[in-house]
């Protein structure tokens, strides 16, 4: 984006004038279709890699513990207003935290019913809940079934891998409790509620063993998450020179095990999106590629925030100064930090725009691009690893999918 070094206290995203200039040139923001509601701002685990509580941002301390009923109602009204204004008849809402199940069953049921009632019968609302799993019981799963909630659970694999990071405040590992919950979730009775497993990559764990430990729970999908880091707080084990690509190697081994299986055992969303982009198709998520980001975060006090992952950049990075009580989601779309993530290649750094892989990697996760002096106008700290992983998957696809595909960075295109 070519901006000069940031002045002290200057936000790290583009300037308001940049947004106005783009609007004057004809840019129109795409409406939101997903909403992340931080219904509880505290957690019952103290995971040592948590971007929420163990990072540069401390704004969670000032948030109410739970979203008040009045805030839930106002949020639901704003969602309904936005969907109606843009003629959208389908949307997703994720109940998030902290740990959302800390809100209690009564508040959970009330929140879901308010959302469904407010958006009305003409909107198909996909509701899900992202949890650490320790509070999932049969009774709670029955409630989630009644409410039509899909459930995503965070786990890092087997006992040693999981309990290395995901512990209670008293130091006890949470693996046994999560395993019990996942055993329930995988049963025929509750399997329709099972959304996905989220696993944060730890290079110390064997990738194939980790994948197979997750498969034990028969998940419909697995999301492997790169640890959130950036240029001033690099991820663990990353080679700053780019000569070694440990994360590409780790994911590459998962890819070979997953892709080479005689039957498809589960979905791996990062790898599926990568394959789709290499084959010229549309990815299912916004983790890779240049698709405009179309989700919003609502904090427990009703504040409208940017992607939670930005907490790893600097204190206050998620703040927009907007809230559901005074502002619409359309106003949020024109916030520079949100708008920049809808600009496709124009929102990337000059370095990324000249790289032939940018239609596939999308410049990497926005939070991982941050530097103190240039904000987010940089390649991802994972640039070398992403390039290596793309090359590895492209090679395999080129062998299995003969003939040109026409997609950017496609299997038959040399880079």
KOLBARO-85707 format. One record per residue (C-alpha): x, y, z; chain. Coordinates in steps of 0.02 Angstrom, whole numbers, plus 50000, padded with zeros to 5 digits. Example, Ala and Ser with C-alpha at 12.3 -4.5 7.8 and 13.67 -1.06 7.14 Angstrom:
BEGIN
+-------+-------+-------+-------+
!    c1 !    c2 !    c3 ! kette !
+-------+-------+-------+-------+
! 50615 ! 49775 ! 50390 !     A !
! 50684 ! 49947 ! 50357 !     A !
+-------+-------+-------+-------+
//
This chain:
BEGIN
+-------+-------+-------+-------+
!    c1 !    c2 !    c3 ! kette !
+-------+-------+-------+-------+
! 50000 ! 50000 ! 50000 !     A !
! 50154 ! 50110 ! 50001 !     A !
! 50116 ! 50215 ! 50154 !     A !
! 50260 ! 50299 ! 50250 !     A !
! 50315 ! 50236 ! 50422 !     A !
! 50181 ! 50255 ! 50555 !     A !
! 50184 ! 50403 ! 50672 !     A !
! 50173 ! 50366 ! 50860 !     A !
! 49992 ! 50325 ! 50904 !     A !
! 49936 ! 50315 ! 50722 !     A !
! 49822 ! 50166 ! 50684 !     A !
! 49905 ! 50027 ! 50586 !     A !
! 49767 ! 50011 ! 50457 !     A !
! 49734 ! 50124 ! 50305 !     A !
! 49676 ! 50302 ! 50331 !     A !
! 49495 ! 50363 ! 50321 !     A !
! 49544 ! 50464 ! 50168 !     A !
! 49595 ! 50302 ! 50080 !     A !
! 49421 ! 50231 ! 50106 !     A !
! 49337 ! 50391 ! 50044 !     A !
! 49447 ! 50395 ! 49890 !     A !
! 49401 ! 50216 ! 49847 !     A !
! 49216 ! 50251 ! 49870 !     A !
! 49233 ! 50403 ! 49757 !     A !
! 49313 ! 50290 ! 49627 !     A !
! 49165 ! 50171 ! 49634 !     A !
! 49209 ! 50044 ! 49769 !     A !
! 49055 ! 49978 ! 49860 !     A !
! 49079 ! 49871 ! 50015 !     A !
! 49003 ! 49697 ! 50014 !     A !
! 48877 ! 49665 ! 50154 !     A !
! 48919 ! 49555 ! 50302 !     A !
! 48853 ! 49379 ! 50306 !     A !
! 48933 ! 49315 ! 50467 !     A !
! 48931 ! 49382 ! 50644 !     A !
! 49039 ! 49329 ! 50791 !     A !
! 48956 ! 49367 ! 50958 !     A !
! 49069 ! 49371 ! 51110 !     A !
! 48933 ! 49316 ! 51229 !     A !
! 49056 ! 49289 ! 51372 !     A !
! 49224 ! 49374 ! 51391 !     A !
! 49309 ! 49256 ! 51514 !     A !
! 49371 ! 49077 ! 51502 !     A !
! 49389 ! 48927 ! 51616 !     A !
! 49554 ! 48875 ! 51536 !     A !
! 49720 ! 48969 ! 51532 !     A !
! 49793 ! 48910 ! 51367 !     A !
! 49969 ! 48977 ! 51354 !     A !
! 49954 ! 49025 ! 51170 !     A !
! 49785 ! 49112 ! 51184 !     A !
! 49773 ! 49267 ! 51074 !     A !
! 49634 ! 49335 ! 51184 !     A !
! 49715 ! 49336 ! 51356 !     A !
! 49901 ! 49305 ! 51326 !     A !
! 49939 ! 49432 ! 51192 !     A !
! 49974 ! 49619 ! 51173 !     A !
! 49792 ! 49672 ! 51187 !     A !
! 49716 ! 49688 ! 51361 !     A !
! 49549 ! 49766 ! 51315 !     A !
! 49458 ! 49608 ! 51372 !     A !
! 49486 ! 49664 ! 51552 !     A !
! 49366 ! 49809 ! 51528 !     A !
! 49230 ! 49704 ! 51449 !     A !
! 49078 ! 49644 ! 51548 !     A !
! 49090 ! 49459 ! 51584 !     A !
! 48930 ! 49419 ! 51492 !     A !
! 48828 ! 49503 ! 51356 !     A !
! 48676 ! 49584 ! 51437 !     A !
! 48503 ! 49536 ! 51372 !     A !
! 48476 ! 49714 ! 51308 !     A !
! 48638 ! 49704 ! 51210 !     A !
! 48587 ! 49536 ! 51136 !     A !
! 48422 ! 49612 ! 51080 !     A !
! 48506 ! 49764 ! 51003 !     A !
! 48634 ! 49655 ! 50915 !     A !
! 48497 ! 49545 ! 50844 !     A !
! 48405 ! 49700 ! 50783 !     A !
! 48563 ! 49765 ! 50698 !     A !
! 48592 ! 49597 ! 50613 !     A !
! 48412 ! 49592 ! 50553 !     A !
! 48425 ! 49772 ! 50492 !     A !
! 48583 ! 49734 ! 50394 !     A !
! 48519 ! 49575 ! 50314 !     A !
! 48355 ! 49658 ! 50266 !     A !
! 48441 ! 49811 ! 50193 !     A !
! 48548 ! 49702 ! 50080 !     A !
! 48417 ! 49572 ! 50036 !     A !
! 48512 ! 49430 ! 50119 !     A !
! 48411 ! 49277 ! 50166 !     A !
! 48551 ! 49174 ! 50242 !     A !
! 48682 ! 49215 ! 50374 !     A !
! 48793 ! 49136 ! 50506 !     A !
! 48810 ! 49181 ! 50689 !     A !
! 48947 ! 49109 ! 50800 !     A !
! 48928 ! 49116 ! 50989 !     A !
! 49104 ! 49144 ! 51051 !     A !
! 49207 ! 49201 ! 51198 !     A !
! 49306 ! 49175 ! 51306 !     A !
! 49207 ! 49019 ! 51338 !     A !
! 49026 ! 49044 ! 51281 !     A !
! 48957 ! 48904 ! 51390 !     A !
! 49003 ! 49007 ! 51544 !     A !
! 48850 ! 49113 ! 51503 !     A !
! 48738 ! 48975 ! 51572 !     A !
! 48601 ! 48873 ! 51492 !     A !
! 48460 ! 48998 ! 51520 !     A !
! 48557 ! 49141 ! 51441 !     A !
! 48612 ! 49029 ! 51298 !     A !
! 48434 ! 48979 ! 51257 !     A !
! 48372 ! 49158 ! 51273 !     A !
! 48510 ! 49223 ! 51157 !     A !
! 48473 ! 49096 ! 51021 !     A !
! 48286 ! 49125 ! 51029 !     A !
! 48307 ! 49314 ! 51021 !     A !
! 48418 ! 49297 ! 50868 !     A !
! 48300 ! 49179 ! 50776 !     A !
! 48144 ! 49279 ! 50820 !     A !
! 48219 ! 49446 ! 50774 !     A !
! 48288 ! 49400 ! 50603 !     A !
! 48123 ! 49317 ! 50563 !     A !
! 48067 ! 49161 ! 50471 !     A !
! 48126 ! 49221 ! 50301 !     A !
! 48310 ! 49214 ! 50351 !     A !
! 48401 ! 49049 ! 50364 !     A !
! 48512 ! 49075 ! 50515 !     A !
! 48659 ! 48956 ! 50538 !     A !
! 48700 ! 48961 ! 50724 !     A !
! 48856 ! 48884 ! 50797 !     A !
! 48953 ! 48884 ! 50959 !     A !
! 49141 ! 48875 ! 50979 !     A !
! 49193 ! 48796 ! 51143 !     A !
! 49342 ! 48720 ! 51233 !     A !
! 49230 ! 48571 ! 51269 !     A !
! 49255 ! 48554 ! 51457 !     A !
! 49074 ! 48603 ! 51495 !     A !
! 48989 ! 48496 ! 51364 !     A !
! 48872 ! 48371 ! 51449 !     A !
! 48727 ! 48265 ! 51387 !     A !
! 48604 ! 48393 ! 51456 !     A !
! 48694 ! 48536 ! 51370 !     A !
! 48706 ! 48442 ! 51207 !     A !
! 48519 ! 48408 ! 51217 !     A !
! 48492 ! 48595 ! 51237 !     A !
! 48605 ! 48634 ! 51089 !     A !
! 48506 ! 48509 ! 50987 !     A !
! 48342 ! 48593 ! 51034 !     A !
! 48416 ! 48763 ! 50988 !     A !
! 48488 ! 48703 ! 50822 !     A !
! 48668 ! 48745 ! 50869 !     A !
! 48818 ! 48668 ! 50780 !     A !
! 48968 ! 48645 ! 50893 !     A !
! 49152 ! 48672 ! 50861 !     A !
! 49278 ! 48610 ! 50989 !     A !
! 49459 ! 48661 ! 51014 !     A !
! 49582 ! 48520 ! 51047 !     A !
! 49764 ! 48493 ! 51003 !     A !
! 49765 ! 48304 ! 50983 !     A !
! 49818 ! 48171 ! 51109 !     A !
! 49843 ! 48197 ! 51295 !     A !
! 50024 ! 48257 ! 51289 !     A !
! 49994 ! 48378 ! 51145 !     A !
! 49831 ! 48444 ! 51215 !     A !
! 49882 ! 48463 ! 51397 !     A !
! 50046 ! 48550 ! 51354 !     A !
! 49946 ! 48708 ! 51319 !     A !
! 49763 ! 48687 ! 51366 !     A !
! 49758 ! 48686 ! 51556 !     A !
! 49646 ! 48748 ! 51696 !     A !
! 49701 ! 48888 ! 51812 !     A !
! 49755 ! 48756 ! 51940 !     A !
! 49873 ! 48678 ! 51812 !     A !
! 49768 ! 48525 ! 51775 !     A !
! 49759 ! 48471 ! 51595 !     A !
! 49589 ! 48474 ! 51510 !     A !
! 49614 ! 48327 ! 51392 !     A !
! 49511 ! 48199 ! 51487 !     A !
! 49360 ! 48315 ! 51501 !     A !
! 49370 ! 48364 ! 51317 !     A !
! 49391 ! 48184 ! 51263 !     A !
! 49233 ! 48137 ! 51362 !     A !
! 49137 ! 48278 ! 51277 !     A !
! 49199 ! 48228 ! 51105 !     A !
! 49151 ! 48047 ! 51137 !     A !
! 48973 ! 48108 ! 51167 !     A !
! 48975 ! 48225 ! 51018 !     A !
! 49029 ! 48085 ! 50902 !     A !
! 48886 ! 47970 ! 50951 !     A !
! 48740 ! 47945 ! 50832 !     A !
! 48627 ! 48047 ! 50946 !     A !
! 48732 ! 48205 ! 50944 !     A !
! 48834 ! 48189 ! 50785 !     A !
! 48717 ! 48306 ! 50687 !     A !
! 48778 ! 48445 ! 50803 !     A !
! 48963 ! 48412 ! 50769 !     A !
! 49038 ! 48556 ! 50669 !     A !
! 49228 ! 48541 ! 50672 !     A !
! 49384 ! 48521 ! 50777 !     A !
! 49505 ! 48666 ! 50791 !     A !
! 49687 ! 48619 ! 50819 !     A !
! 49829 ! 48743 ! 50841 !     A !
! 49990 ! 48679 ! 50764 !     A !
! 50135 ! 48642 ! 50880 !     A !
! 50293 ! 48594 ! 50786 !     A !
! 50345 ! 48481 ! 50929 !     A !
! 50199 ! 48366 ! 50891 !     A !
! 50213 ! 48237 ! 50754 !     A !
! 50094 ! 48298 ! 50618 !     A !
! 50028 ! 48129 ! 50560 !     A !
! 50004 ! 48068 ! 50737 !     A !
! 49913 ! 48229 ! 50782 !     A !
! 49798 ! 48211 ! 50632 !     A !
! 49760 ! 48030 ! 50674 !     A !
! 49726 ! 48073 ! 50856 !     A !
! 49597 ! 48199 ! 50796 !     A !
! 49522 ! 48069 ! 50678 !     A !
! 49481 ! 47959 ! 50828 !     A !
! 49335 ! 48077 ! 50864 !     A !
! 49267 ! 48060 ! 50685 !     A !
! 49254 ! 48248 ! 50656 !     A !
! 49162 ! 48310 ! 50501 !     A !
! 49303 ! 48436 ! 50477 !     A !
! 49468 ! 48488 ! 50554 !     A !
! 49540 ! 48663 ! 50555 !     A !
! 49729 ! 48668 ! 50579 !     A !
! 49774 ! 48842 ! 50641 !     A !
! 49945 ! 48921 ! 50619 !     A !
! 49997 ! 48999 ! 50785 !     A !
! 49962 ! 49184 ! 50779 !     A !
! 50122 ! 49284 ! 50766 !     A !
! 50192 ! 49429 ! 50668 !     A !
! 50357 ! 49514 ! 50625 !     A !
! 50392 ! 49577 ! 50801 !     A !
! 50321 ! 49423 ! 50891 !     A !
! 50365 ! 49277 ! 50776 !     A !
! 50276 ! 49109 ! 50793 !     A !
! 50371 ! 48972 ! 50888 !     A !
! 50504 ! 48887 ! 50783 !     A !
! 50484 ! 48997 ! 50630 !     A !
! 50645 ! 49024 ! 50531 !     A !
! 50661 ! 49213 ! 50508 !     A !
! 50774 ! 49189 ! 50356 !     A !
! 50644 ! 49085 ! 50265 !     A !
! 50774 ! 48955 ! 50219 !     A !
! 50683 ! 48825 ! 50324 !     A !
! 50494 ! 48809 ! 50315 !     A !
! 50444 ! 48705 ! 50467 !     A !
! 50258 ! 48746 ! 50459 !     A !
! 50250 ! 48701 ! 50275 !     A !
! 50340 ! 48538 ! 50314 !     A !
! 50218 ! 48500 ! 50456 !     A !
! 50063 ! 48536 ! 50354 !     A !
! 50139 ! 48451 ! 50203 !     A !
! 50149 ! 48287 ! 50298 !     A !
! 49967 ! 48307 ! 50353 !     A !
! 49921 ! 48341 ! 50172 !     A !
! 50005 ! 48182 ! 50109 !     A !
! 49920 ! 48077 ! 50244 !     A !
! 49749 ! 48158 ! 50216 !     A !
! 49753 ! 48171 ! 50027 !     A !
! 49831 ! 47999 ! 50003 !     A !
! 49703 ! 47904 ! 50107 !     A !
! 49601 ! 47777 ! 50007 !     A !
! 49440 ! 47859 ! 50072 !     A !
! 49412 ! 48038 ! 50131 !     A !
! 49409 ! 48024 ! 50321 !     A !
! 49368 ! 48206 ! 50359 !     A !
! 49381 ! 48379 ! 50286 !     A !
! 49537 ! 48483 ! 50318 !     A !
! 49478 ! 48657 ! 50278 !     A !
! 49646 ! 48741 ! 50254 !     A !
! 49702 ! 48608 ! 50131 !     A !
! 49534 ! 48601 ! 50042 !     A !
! 49537 ! 48790 ! 50018 !     A !
! 49715 ! 48782 ! 49953 !     A !
! 49670 ! 48647 ! 49828 !     A !
! 49515 ! 48743 ! 49772 !     A !
! 49617 ! 48899 ! 49738 !     A !
! 49750 ! 48803 ! 49643 !     A !
! 49616 ! 48725 ! 49536 !     A !
! 49532 ! 48891 ! 49500 !     A !
! 49382 ! 48861 ! 49613 !     A !
! 49312 ! 48963 ! 49757 !     A !
! 49371 ! 48921 ! 49934 !     A !
! 49245 ! 48887 ! 50072 !     A !
! 49323 ! 49006 ! 50198 !     A !
! 49419 ! 49170 ! 50196 !     A !
! 49580 ! 49098 ! 50268 !     A !
! 49665 ! 49098 ! 50097 !     A !
! 49639 ! 49190 ! 49934 !     A !
! 49575 ! 49365 ! 49901 !     A !
! 49391 ! 49346 ! 49945 !     A !
! 49326 ! 49499 ! 50038 !     A !
! 49311 ! 49476 ! 50226 !     A !
! 49126 ! 49483 ! 50269 !     A !
! 49110 ! 49452 ! 50456 !     A !
! 49098 ! 49564 ! 50607 !     A !
! 49139 ! 49541 ! 50792 !     A !
! 49022 ! 49604 ! 50928 !     A !
! 49100 ! 49617 ! 51102 !     A !
! 49003 ! 49583 ! 51263 !     A !
! 48969 ! 49770 ! 51287 !     A !
! 48906 ! 49786 ! 51108 !     A !
! 49066 ! 49861 ! 51037 !     A !
! 49096 ! 49821 ! 50855 !     A !
! 49271 ! 49753 ! 50838 !     A !
! 49392 ! 49692 ! 50707 !     A !
! 49454 ! 49513 ! 50694 !     A !
! 49503 ! 49448 ! 50866 !     A !
! 49669 ! 49388 ! 50796 !     A !
! 49727 ! 49569 ! 50784 !     A !
! 49749 ! 49565 ! 50973 !     A !
! 49919 ! 49489 ! 50936 !     A !
! 49974 ! 49649 ! 50847 !     A !
! 49959 ! 49784 ! 50980 !     A !
! 49848 ! 49842 ! 51122 !     A !
! 49682 ! 49907 ! 51057 !     A !
! 49706 ! 49840 ! 50880 !     A !
! 49529 ! 49771 ! 50871 !     A !
! 49442 ! 49931 ! 50924 !     A !
! 49340 ! 50030 ! 50798 !     A !
! 49251 ! 50157 ! 50909 !     A !
! 49084 ! 50089 ! 50849 !     A !
! 48949 ! 49992 ! 50941 !     A !
! 48778 ! 49914 ! 50906 !     A !
! 48690 ! 50041 ! 51016 !     A !
! 48739 ! 50190 ! 50907 !     A !
! 48803 ! 50120 ! 50742 !     A !
! 48745 ! 50005 ! 50604 !     A !
! 48845 ! 49866 ! 50524 !     A !
! 48849 ! 49970 ! 50364 !     A !
! 48948 ! 50101 ! 50460 !     A !
! 49069 ! 49966 ! 50517 !     A !
! 49098 ! 49915 ! 50335 !     A !
! 49174 ! 50087 ! 50303 !     A !
! 49296 ! 50079 ! 50448 !     A !
! 49471 ! 50079 ! 50369 !     A !
! 49524 ! 49919 ! 50455 !     A !
! 49371 ! 49826 ! 50393 !     A !
! 49368 ! 49905 ! 50220 !     A !
! 49550 ! 49861 ! 50184 !     A !
! 49508 ! 49677 ! 50199 !     A !
! 49380 ! 49693 ! 50060 !     A !
! 49499 ! 49770 ! 49934 !     A !
! 49572 ! 49607 ! 49870 !     A !
! 49745 ! 49627 ! 49792 !     A !
! 49735 ! 49816 ! 49815 !     A !
! 49738 ! 49788 ! 50002 !     A !
! 49904 ! 49695 ! 49996 !     A !
! 50079 ! 49763 ! 50013 !     A !
! 50177 ! 49808 ! 49857 !     A !
! 50287 ! 49655 ! 49885 !     A !
! 50136 ! 49539 ! 49886 !     A !
! 50055 ! 49617 ! 49734 !     A !
! 50210 ! 49577 ! 49629 !     A !
! 50211 ! 49395 ! 49686 !     A !
! 50124 ! 49268 ! 49573 !     A !
! 50061 ! 49171 ! 49724 !     A !
! 49957 ! 49310 ! 49801 !     A !
! 49792 ! 49252 ! 49722 !     A !
! 49815 ! 49089 ! 49818 !     A !
! 49890 ! 49141 ! 49985 !     A !
! 49799 ! 49308 ! 49989 !     A !
! 49949 ! 49386 ! 50074 !     A !
! 49927 ! 49273 ! 50226 !     A !
! 49818 ! 49304 ! 50378 !     A !
! 49800 ! 49491 ! 50405 !     A !
! 49861 ! 49485 ! 50586 !     A !
! 50021 ! 49395 ! 50536 !     A !
! 50075 ! 49540 ! 50423 !     A !
! 50097 ! 49666 ! 50562 !     A !
! 50256 ! 49766 ! 50593 !     A !
! 50271 ! 49913 ! 50712 !     A !
! 50336 ! 50033 ! 50580 !     A !
! 50227 ! 49989 ! 50430 !     A !
! 50068 ! 49919 ! 50505 !     A !
! 49991 ! 49780 ! 50401 !     A !
! 50069 ! 49834 ! 50236 !     A !
! 50186 ! 49684 ! 50233 !     A !
! 50191 ! 49503 ! 50178 !     A !
! 50140 ! 49378 ! 50311 !     A !
! 50273 ! 49320 ! 50433 !     A !
! 50226 ! 49149 ! 50363 !     A !
! 50267 ! 49202 ! 50184 !     A !
! 50404 ! 49073 ! 50153 !     A !
! 50303 ! 48933 ! 50233 !     A !
! 50147 ! 48975 ! 50133 !     A !
! 50246 ! 48978 ! 49972 !     A !
! 50325 ! 48810 ! 50011 !     A !
! 50158 ! 48731 ! 50056 !     A !
! 50076 ! 48797 ! 49898 !     A !
! 50219 ! 48725 ! 49796 !     A !
! 50205 ! 48556 ! 49879 !     A !
! 50016 ! 48542 ! 49854 !     A !
! 50029 ! 48610 ! 49676 !     A !
! 50157 ! 48477 ! 49632 !     A !
! 50045 ! 48338 ! 49694 !     A !
! 49894 ! 48408 ! 49603 !     A !
! 49993 ! 48430 ! 49442 !     A !
! 50031 ! 48244 ! 49449 !     A !
! 49849 ! 48196 ! 49482 !     A !
! 49754 ! 48327 ! 49381 !     A !
! 49826 ! 48330 ! 49205 !     A !
! 49793 ! 48474 ! 49087 !     A !
! 49782 ! 48661 ! 49119 !     A !
! 49655 ! 48724 ! 49245 !     A !
! 49669 ! 48910 ! 49213 !     A !
! 49672 ! 48953 ! 49397 !     A !
! 49803 ! 49072 ! 49469 !     A !
! 49950 ! 48973 ! 49532 !     A !
! 49868 ! 48820 ! 49455 !     A !
! 49950 ! 48647 ! 49460 !     A !
! 50019 ! 48663 ! 49285 !     A !
! 50081 ! 48841 ! 49302 !     A !
! 50265 ! 48862 ! 49342 !     A !
! 50312 ! 48987 ! 49478 !     A !
+-------+-------+-------+-------+
//
